[in-house]
């Protein structure tokens, strides 16, 4: 991995995240989600999911973090849920449904990840993981694994 280039990309995306244009912020959120583990990205991603200017930024960034389908993405969404107001929670719930509506196996793995996050060292992540797990439990996936014949 080229750490210098990755750091440069994250710095550029952090600058884009500060744009006054909601499309720039949404693009920054989607791209920055790929770098959720890089120093400096987490704080900016938290801010983008809680974007005060446009709920499109909230949905786009939350979806990108959830599509990672890993603890890093789920932890950021969980932390946000601990801070979010009703409106932001509604849009995050919309993102949860959009990402996990198709495959039951993906939804179930996300619910297991929330169980792991319920043991996180951060109280905000622990509390948000409970809320995220409840949101996931409300999703009715379309496709379930087939039972062996």
The 8 nearest C-alpha neighbors of each residue, nearest first, counted from 0:
[[1, 2, 5, 4, 3, 6, 37, 34],
 [0, 2, 3, 4, 5, 6, 7, 8],
 [1, 3, 5, 4, 0, 6, 7, 37],
 [4, 2, 6, 5, 1, 7, 8, 0],
 [5, 3, 7, 6, 2, 1, 8, 9],
 [4, 6, 2, 8, 7, 3, 9, 1],
 [7, 5, 9, 3, 4, 8, 2, 10],
 [8, 6, 4, 10, 5, 9, 3, 11],
 [7, 9, 5, 11, 6, 10, 4, 12],
 [8, 10, 12, 6, 11, 7, 13, 5],
 [11, 9, 13, 7, 8, 12, 6, 14],
 [12, 10, 8, 14, 9, 13, 7, 15],
 [13, 11, 15, 9, 14, 27, 10, 16],
 [12, 14, 16, 10, 15, 11, 9, 17],
 [13, 15, 11, 12, 17, 16, 10, 18],
 [14, 16, 12, 17, 18, 13, 27, 23],
 [15, 17, 24, 13, 27, 14, 18, 12],
 [18, 16, 15, 14, 19, 13, 24, 23],
 [19, 17, 15, 20, 16, 24, 23, 14],
 [18, 20, 21, 17, 24, 23, 16, 52],
 [21, 19, 18, 23, 22, 24, 17, 25],
 [20, 22, 24, 23, 25, 53, 19, 56],
 [23, 21, 25, 24, 20, 26, 56, 55],
 [24, 22, 26, 20, 21, 25, 15, 27],
 [23, 25, 16, 27, 21, 22, 26, 28],
 [26, 24, 56, 28, 22, 27, 23, 59],
 [27, 25, 23, 29, 28, 24, 22, 30],
 [26, 28, 24, 30, 16, 12, 25, 29],
 [29, 27, 60, 25, 31, 26, 30, 32],
 [28, 30, 60, 63, 26, 32, 27, 31],
 [29, 31, 27, 32, 28, 33, 26, 12],
 [30, 32, 28, 34, 33, 29, 27, 12],
 [31, 33, 35, 34, 64, 30, 29, 63],
 [34, 32, 31, 35, 30, 29, 67, 64],
 [33, 35, 31, 32, 37, 36, 40, 9],
 [36, 34, 32, 40, 37, 41, 33, 31],
 [35, 37, 34, 38, 71, 40, 41, 33],
 [38, 36, 34, 35, 40, 39, 41, 6],
 [39, 37, 40, 36, 41, 35, 6, 34],
 [38, 40, 41, 42, 37, 43, 9, 13],
 [39, 41, 43, 35, 38, 42, 37, 44],
 [42, 40, 44, 43, 35, 39, 45, 75],
 [43, 41, 45, 44, 40, 39, 46, 47],
 [42, 44, 46, 40, 45, 41, 47, 13],
 [45, 43, 47, 41, 46, 42, 40, 48],
 [46, 44, 42, 43, 48, 47, 79, 41],
 [47, 45, 49, 43, 44, 48, 50, 42],
 [46, 48, 50, 44, 49, 45, 57, 43],
 [47, 49, 57, 45, 50, 46, 60, 61],
 [48, 50, 46, 47, 57, 51, 45, 87],
 [51, 49, 47, 48, 52, 46, 57, 53],
 [52, 50, 53, 49, 54, 47, 46, 57],
 [51, 53, 50, 54, 21, 56, 19, 55],
 [54, 52, 55, 56, 51, 50, 21, 57],
 [53, 55, 57, 56, 58, 50, 52, 90],
 [56, 54, 58, 57, 53, 59, 25, 21],
 [57, 55, 25, 54, 59, 58, 53, 60],
 [56, 58, 48, 54, 55, 60, 59, 50],
 [57, 59, 55, 61, 56, 60, 94, 90],
 [60, 58, 56, 62, 61, 57, 25, 55],
 [59, 61, 28, 63, 29, 62, 57, 58],
 [60, 62, 64, 58, 63, 59, 48, 57],
 [63, 61, 94, 65, 59, 60, 64, 58],
 [64, 62, 66, 60, 29, 61, 65, 32],
 [65, 63, 72, 61, 32, 62, 67, 66],
 [64, 66, 62, 67, 63, 68, 72, 73],
 [65, 67, 63, 68, 64, 62, 98, 72],
 [68, 66, 65, 69, 64, 72, 63, 33],
 [69, 67, 66, 65, 72, 109, 70, 73],
 [70, 68, 67, 71, 72, 73, 112, 65],
 [69, 71, 73, 72, 74, 112, 68, 116],
 [72, 70, 74, 69, 73, 75, 35, 36],
 [73, 71, 64, 75, 74, 70, 69, 65],
 [72, 74, 70, 76, 75, 71, 77, 65],
 [75, 73, 77, 71, 72, 76, 70, 78],
 [74, 76, 78, 77, 72, 73, 79, 71],
 [75, 77, 79, 73, 78, 74, 80, 72],
 [78, 76, 127, 128, 74, 80, 124, 79],
 [77, 79, 124, 75, 81, 123, 80, 76],
 [78, 80, 76, 82, 81, 77, 83, 45],
 [81, 79, 127, 83, 77, 82, 78, 76],
 [80, 82, 127, 78, 79, 123, 83, 126],
 [83, 81, 79, 80, 84, 78, 123, 127],
 [84, 82, 80, 87, 79, 88, 81, 85],
 [83, 85, 87, 86, 88, 82, 80, 89],
 [84, 86, 88, 87, 89, 83, 90, 80],
 [87, 85, 89, 88, 84, 90, 83, 54],
 [86, 88, 90, 89, 84, 85, 83, 91],
 [89, 87, 91, 85, 86, 90, 83, 92],
 [90, 88, 92, 86, 87, 91, 85, 93],
 [91, 89, 93, 87, 92, 88, 58, 94],
 [90, 92, 94, 88, 93, 89, 87, 58],
 [91, 93, 95, 89, 90, 94, 88, 96],
 [92, 94, 90, 96, 91, 95, 97, 89],
 [93, 95, 91, 97, 62, 92, 96, 58],
 [96, 94, 92, 98, 93, 97, 99, 91],
 [95, 97, 93, 99, 100, 94, 98, 138],
 [98, 96, 94, 95, 100, 99, 93, 62],
 [97, 99, 95, 96, 100, 94, 66, 62],
 [100, 98, 106, 96, 101, 97, 95, 102],
 [99, 101, 140, 96, 97, 98, 138, 141],
 [100, 102, 141, 140, 99, 142, 103, 98],
 [103, 101, 142, 104, 105, 140, 100, 143],
 [102, 104, 106, 140, 143, 105, 142, 107],
 [103, 105, 107, 102, 106, 108, 143, 144],
 [106, 104, 108, 107, 102, 103, 109, 99],
 [105, 107, 103, 109, 99, 104, 108, 110],
 [106, 108, 110, 104, 109, 105, 103, 111],
 [109, 107, 111, 105, 110, 106, 104, 112],
 [110, 108, 112, 106, 107, 111, 105, 113],
 [109, 111, 107, 113, 112, 108, 132, 106],
 [112, 110, 108, 114, 113, 109, 107, 115],
 [113, 111, 109, 115, 114, 110, 116, 108],
 [112, 114, 116, 110, 128, 115, 111, 132],
 [113, 115, 111, 117, 112, 116, 110, 118],
 [114, 116, 112, 113, 117, 118, 111, 119],
 [117, 115, 113, 119, 118, 114, 125, 128],
 [116, 118, 125, 114, 115, 119, 128, 113],
 [119, 117, 116, 115, 125, 120, 114, 121],
 [120, 118, 116, 121, 117, 125, 124, 115],
 [119, 121, 122, 118, 125, 124, 116, 117],
 [122, 120, 124, 123, 119, 125, 78, 118],
 [121, 123, 125, 124, 126, 120, 119, 127],
 [124, 122, 126, 78, 81, 121, 125, 127],
 [123, 125, 78, 127, 77, 121, 122, 126],
 [126, 124, 117, 122, 128, 123, 127, 119],
 [127, 125, 123, 129, 128, 124, 81, 122],
 [126, 128, 77, 81, 80, 130, 124, 129],
 [129, 127, 77, 131, 113, 125, 130, 126],
 [128, 130, 132, 127, 126, 131, 133, 125],
 [129, 131, 127, 133, 128, 132, 134, 126],
 [132, 130, 128, 134, 133, 129, 127, 77],
 [131, 133, 135, 129, 134, 130, 110, 113],
 [134, 132, 136, 130, 131, 135, 129, 137],
 [135, 133, 131, 137, 132, 136, 92, 130],
 [136, 134, 132, 138, 137, 133, 131, 106],
 [135, 137, 133, 134, 138, 132, 110, 139],
 [136, 138, 134, 135, 139, 133, 96, 132],
 [139, 137, 135, 136, 96, 140, 100, 134],
 [138, 140, 100, 137, 141, 136, 103, 101],
 [141, 139, 100, 101, 103, 102, 142, 138],
 [140, 142, 101, 100, 102, 139, 143, 103],
 [143, 141, 102, 101, 140, 103, 144, 104],
 [142, 144, 103, 145, 102, 141, 104, 140],
 [145, 143, 146, 142, 104, 103, 102, 147],
 [144, 146, 143, 147, 148, 142, 104, 103],
 [145, 147, 148, 144, 143, 142, 104, 103],
 [148, 146, 145, 144, 143, 142, 104, 103],
 [147, 146, 145, 144, 143, 142, 104, 103]]
